[in-house]
């Protein structure tokens, strides 16, 4: 499994699933992406996703759920 991380933003302590709407440049259509993000807090996970897609102005976080191991 590949997860987004940016240790400069937050330490990778928990796994979050972030659903976001991203504008695709050539067609300007919104595409839903579900990303796995390693961060310490939900807001840190959101910042990492926004850092990953900086050109999109249409970020809307639909959900951010902690995926704790069973």
N, C-alpha and C positions, 0 to 999 in steps of 0.2 A: 504494500500500500504506500502510495506517495502522498505526503501531506505538505502543505505550504508552511514554511517557517521563516521568521525574520527575527533573529535574536537581538538585533539592534532595537526593535520595537518592544518585544516582550520575551521573557524566557518561555521555552516550550515545556509547559507543565501538564497541560490537558489537551485532549483532542476534541475539537469542535467541528460541527458540520454547519457550514454557512451557505444558505441559498441566497443568490443575488441576481438581479437583472443587470445585464451588461449590454451596452449598445455595440453592435458589430459595425465597424467603420464603413466598409464599402456600401452596404445596403441600408445602414442606419436603422436596422431592426433590433428590437430588444430580444435577447436570448437569455433564458434562465440557466444559470450554472449552479451546480451543487459542488462545493469544495470542502475538502477536509483540511483543517487548519490546526496547527499546534500553537497554543498560546496559554497564558496564565489566566486570562479573564475573557469574557465574551466581547467586551469592547476592544481588547487587544486583537482578537481574531478578526473583528470587523476592520480594524486599521490595517491589518496585514492584507486582507482581501482588497481594500481600497488602494494599498500600495502596489499590489500585483496588477491592477487594472487602472492605472492613473489617467489614461486618456478618456475614459468613459465618464460622462457627466451624469449618467442616469443610474448611479448606484442606488439600489434600494434593497436593504437586507430584509429578506422575508422570514428567516428563522436562524437562530443560533442556539444549538442544543449541545450540551456537554455529553460526549459519548464515553461514559464510564465503563470500564471492563466489568463483566458480570462475575 
